[in-house]
Amino acid sequence: MKELSKEKSFEYSSKELLGVMRFDFYDGGLANQWNPRDLIIELNDKKEIDLKKLQQELNYIQFDLIKSFDTVVRFCNGRGYDNETLVYIDLEVAKYVIKLVPVRDSYSYIYTYLKEVK
């Protein structure tokens, strides 16, 4: 599978935003919340997006690539708000821009963008 990259390898627009997954490691484990945008609801109503695959991709990013707060700190080269870092990954269903915040009680965000309409 693909890995996270600090190099931006694709273009994205706010018009393509499907939703934002926020997550943190405040109590040691990963806690998350999905915040969908209107676009994903429209695409789902028209059966133009595979939500199951999208969920698998989000899970892959969170549980296989990021895994832990220590991984966030490693990607960001240290702790603290001054070390916030953007990383990118382009998968089958969507493009992801991930804002990593290496502060235990702060949220990091996975911005999920539409790749193309089927």
Secondary structure as GFF3:
##gff-version 3
##sequence-region A 1 118
A	DSSP	three_ten_helix	14	16	.	.	.	ID=ss1
A	DSSP	beta_strand	17	24	.	.	.	ID=ss2
A	DSSP	beta_strand	31	36	.	.	.	ID=ss3
A	DSSP	alpha_helix	38	45	.	.	.	ID=ss4
A	DSSP	alpha_helix	51	59	.	.	.	ID=ss5
A	DSSP	pi_helix	60	66	.	.	.	ID=ss6
A	DSSP	alpha_helix	69	76	.	.	.	ID=ss7
A	DSSP	three_ten_helix	81	83	.	.	.	ID=ss8
A	DSSP	beta_strand	85	90	.	.	.	ID=ss9
A	DSSP	beta_strand	94	100	.	.	.	ID=ss10
A	DSSP	beta_strand	108	114	.	.	.	ID=ss11
###
